[in-house]
Amino acid sequence: MKKINRKLVYSFIIISFALILNNACKKEDNNNPVIPATVIDIDGNVYHTVTIGTQVWMVENLKTTKFRNGTSIPNVTDNSEWASLTKSAYCNYSNNDSLANVYGRLYNWYAVNDSNKIAPLGWHIPSLTELNKMISFLGGDSIAGSKLKEANTLHWSSPNKGATNETGFTALPGGYRGFGSINNYGIWWTSTEDNSINAWHYYMSYNSIDIIRYSDSKRNGFSVRCVKD
């Protein structure tokens, strides 16, 4: 009987210990939610993710041709038409669709601000405040660019000054609508409006380690990166 009782006691102890560990793991999972390794947009494009501080960012520039709800974003190829737009539009750099595979597409701010939502579900375009938070975490404007840029001259023009990409953000120089400065500058919208004409964006350069914040016309065509909700 004593042997049987001991076995029962040992079994009870093991089961209890297992339950405690299981509950502890569940609590840990709730406090540290799993970050998705990839995200898929409405077009089926796949994006990788990276954590910078407490924020989770996409590693690639957005390349969707549709809003989250499936509504198509107009592809405007004519420069004159683009310059007069006050509604959502996208284009490919130099109207070359193949470049979107690497650099993503260029969007005006009206597409960024559209109520149909350009970012995949669970993601959004970063506000100026969210951008500032990332820059502060990386040590400020004067150094953040080096930590965000892809660390070679495969896509950036030489010398791609100071680029280390230690964050894994892998910023790429997609240029801008008007088809200028691809390989020299990466320019990304924020969701923050400055006034009725301008909105805030940020850019990095092949010959600088800075990240620059600037307000300019909503009609510009810039790249887009998304941050997790």
C-alpha positions as CSV (number, residue, x, y, z in Angstrom):
1,M,0.0,0.0,0.0
2,K,2.8,2.4,0.9
3,K,4.4,1.9,-2.5
4,I,1.1,2.6,-4.3
5,N,0.5,5.7,-2.2
6,R,4.0,7.0,-3.0
7,K,3.4,6.5,-6.7
8,L,0.1,8.4,-6.4
9,V,1.8,11.2,-4.6
10,Y,4.6,11.5,-7.1
11,S,2.1,11.5,-10.0
12,F,0.1,14.2,-8.3
13,I,3.3,16.3,-7.8
14,I,4.4,15.9,-11.4
15,I,0.9,16.8,-12.8
16,S,0.7,19.9,-10.5
17,F,4.1,21.1,-11.6
18,A,3.2,20.7,-15.2
19,L,0.0,22.7,-14.7
20,I,2.0,25.5,-13.0
21,L,4.5,25.7,-15.8
22,N,1.7,25.7,-18.4
23,N,-0.1,28.6,-16.7
24,A,3.2,30.5,-16.4
25,C,3.8,30.1,-20.1
26,K,0.3,31.4,-20.9
27,K,0.9,34.5,-18.8
28,E,4.2,35.1,-20.5
29,D,2.6,34.7,-23.9
30,N,0.0,37.3,-23.0
31,N,2.6,39.8,-21.9
32,N,4.8,39.1,-24.9
33,P,2.5,38.6,-27.9
34,V,4.0,36.7,-30.9
35,I,5.2,39.1,-33.6
36,P,4.4,37.9,-37.1
37,A,7.4,37.1,-39.2
38,T,5.6,38.1,-42.4
39,V,2.5,40.1,-43.5
40,I,0.5,39.7,-46.7
41,D,-1.4,42.6,-48.3
42,I,-4.6,42.4,-50.3
43,D,-2.6,41.8,-53.6
44,G,-0.8,38.9,-52.0
45,N,2.6,40.7,-51.6
46,V,4.6,39.4,-48.7
47,Y,6.5,41.7,-46.3
48,H,8.9,40.8,-43.5
49,T,8.8,42.5,-40.2
50,V,11.3,43.9,-37.7
51,T,11.0,45.2,-34.1
52,I,12.6,48.5,-33.3
53,G,12.2,49.4,-29.7
54,T,8.5,48.7,-28.9
55,Q,7.4,49.2,-32.5
56,V,7.1,46.6,-35.3
57,W,7.8,47.8,-38.8
58,M,7.6,46.3,-42.3
59,V,11.0,45.6,-43.8
60,E,9.9,46.3,-47.4
61,N,8.2,49.3,-49.0
62,L,4.5,48.9,-49.7
63,K,3.6,47.7,-53.2
64,T,-0.1,47.2,-53.1
65,T,-2.4,48.3,-55.9
66,K,-5.5,48.0,-53.8
67,F,-6.9,49.3,-50.6
68,R,-7.5,46.9,-47.7
69,N,-11.2,46.5,-48.8
70,G,-10.2,45.4,-52.3
71,T,-10.9,48.8,-54.0
72,S,-8.4,49.5,-56.7
73,I,-6.0,52.5,-56.3
74,P,-5.8,54.4,-59.7
75,N,-2.4,54.0,-61.4
76,V,-1.7,57.4,-62.8
77,T,1.1,57.4,-65.4
78,D,0.9,60.9,-66.8
79,N,2.9,63.6,-65.0
80,S,0.5,66.4,-65.8
81,E,-2.5,64.5,-64.5
82,W,-0.6,63.4,-61.4
83,A,0.3,67.0,-60.6
84,S,-3.3,68.1,-60.5
85,L,-4.6,65.2,-58.4
86,T,-6.5,65.7,-55.1
87,K,-7.5,62.1,-54.8
88,S,-5.7,58.8,-54.2
89,A,-3.2,57.5,-56.8
90,Y,-0.1,55.3,-57.1
91,C,2.5,54.9,-59.8
92,N,5.7,52.8,-60.4
93,Y,9.0,54.6,-60.6
94,S,9.5,55.6,-64.3
95,N,6.2,53.8,-64.9
96,N,8.3,50.6,-64.8
97,D,6.2,47.9,-63.0
98,S,9.3,45.6,-62.5
99,L,10.9,48.2,-60.2
100,A,8.1,47.7,-57.7
101,N,9.4,44.2,-56.8
102,V,12.4,45.8,-55.2
103,Y,11.5,49.4,-54.4
104,G,7.8,49.2,-53.9
105,R,5.4,51.7,-55.4
106,L,5.0,55.5,-55.0
107,Y,1.8,56.9,-53.6
108,N,0.4,60.4,-53.1
109,W,-0.7,61.4,-49.6
110,Y,-4.3,61.2,-50.5
111,A,-3.9,57.4,-50.9
112,V,-2.1,57.3,-47.5
113,N,-5.0,59.2,-45.9
114,D,-7.8,57.4,-47.7
115,S,-10.6,56.0,-45.5
116,N,-10.4,52.7,-47.4
117,K,-7.0,52.1,-45.7
118,I,-3.9,51.4,-47.7
119,A,-2.2,49.3,-45.1
120,P,-2.9,45.6,-44.5
121,L,-5.3,44.7,-41.6
122,G,-3.5,45.2,-38.3
123,W,-1.1,47.8,-39.7
124,H,-1.1,51.5,-40.5
125,I,1.0,54.3,-41.9
126,P,3.1,55.8,-39.1
127,S,2.3,59.2,-37.7
128,L,4.9,61.8,-37.2
129,T,4.8,61.1,-33.5
130,E,5.5,57.4,-34.1
131,L,8.3,58.2,-36.5
132,N,9.8,60.6,-33.8
133,K,9.6,57.7,-31.3
134,M,11.7,55.5,-33.5
135,I,14.2,58.2,-34.3
136,S,14.6,58.9,-30.6
137,F,15.1,55.3,-29.8
138,L,17.9,55.1,-32.4
139,G,19.8,58.1,-31.0
140,G,18.3,61.1,-32.9
141,D,18.1,62.6,-36.4
142,S,21.9,62.8,-36.9
143,I,22.5,59.1,-36.6
144,A,19.3,57.2,-37.3
145,G,19.6,57.1,-41.0
146,S,22.8,55.0,-40.8
147,K,21.0,52.4,-38.7
148,L,18.1,52.2,-41.0
149,K,19.7,52.2,-44.5
150,E,20.5,48.9,-46.4
151,A,24.2,48.5,-45.7
152,N,25.7,48.2,-49.2
153,T,25.6,49.8,-52.6
154,L,23.5,47.2,-54.3
155,H,20.6,49.7,-54.4
156,W,22.0,52.8,-52.9
157,S,24.4,55.0,-54.8
158,S,28.0,55.1,-53.5
159,P,29.1,55.9,-50.9
160,N,25.9,55.1,-49.0
161,K,27.5,57.0,-46.2
162,G,27.6,55.3,-42.8
163,A,25.0,52.7,-43.6
164,T,25.0,49.7,-41.1
165,N,21.3,48.6,-41.2
166,E,21.8,47.4,-37.6
167,T,18.0,47.7,-37.1
168,G,17.2,45.4,-40.0
169,F,14.8,48.1,-41.4
170,T,16.6,47.9,-44.8
171,A,15.6,51.3,-46.1
172,L,15.8,51.5,-49.9
173,P,16.2,54.5,-52.2
174,G,12.9,54.4,-54.2
175,G,13.1,58.0,-55.4
176,Y,9.9,60.0,-56.0
177,R,7.2,60.8,-58.5
178,G,8.7,63.0,-61.2
179,F,11.0,60.0,-61.6
180,G,14.0,61.5,-59.9
181,S,16.7,60.3,-57.5
182,I,16.1,56.5,-57.4
183,N,19.2,55.0,-55.7
184,N,20.0,58.4,-54.1
185,Y,17.0,59.1,-51.8
186,G,14.5,57.1,-49.9
187,I,11.4,59.2,-49.1
188,W,8.4,57.9,-47.1
189,W,5.1,59.4,-46.1
190,T,3.8,59.8,-42.6
191,S,0.0,60.0,-41.9
192,T,0.4,63.4,-40.3
193,E,-1.0,66.4,-42.1
194,D,0.7,69.7,-41.8
195,N,-1.9,71.9,-43.4
196,S,-4.4,71.8,-46.2
197,I,-1.6,71.6,-48.8
198,N,1.3,69.8,-47.1
199,A,1.9,66.6,-45.1
200,W,4.9,65.3,-43.3
201,H,7.4,62.8,-44.7
202,Y,10.9,61.6,-43.9
203,Y,13.9,60.8,-46.1
204,M,17.4,59.4,-46.1
205,S,20.2,60.0,-48.5
206,Y,23.1,58.1,-50.1
207,N,25.6,60.7,-48.8
208,S,24.3,61.2,-45.2
209,I,23.7,59.3,-42.0
210,D,20.8,61.7,-41.1
211,I,17.1,61.1,-41.2
212,I,15.3,64.3,-42.3
213,R,11.7,65.2,-41.5
214,Y,10.0,67.6,-43.9
215,S,6.6,68.9,-44.9
216,D,5.7,69.1,-48.6
217,S,2.9,68.9,-51.0
218,K,0.4,66.0,-50.6
219,R,0.6,65.6,-54.4
220,N,4.1,64.2,-54.2
221,G,4.6,60.5,-55.0
222,F,6.7,58.9,-52.2
223,S,7.3,55.4,-50.8
224,V,5.3,54.0,-47.8
225,R,6.3,51.8,-44.9
226,C,3.8,50.4,-42.4
227,V,3.9,50.0,-38.6
228,K,1.9,47.5,-36.6
229,D,-1.2,48.7,-34.8
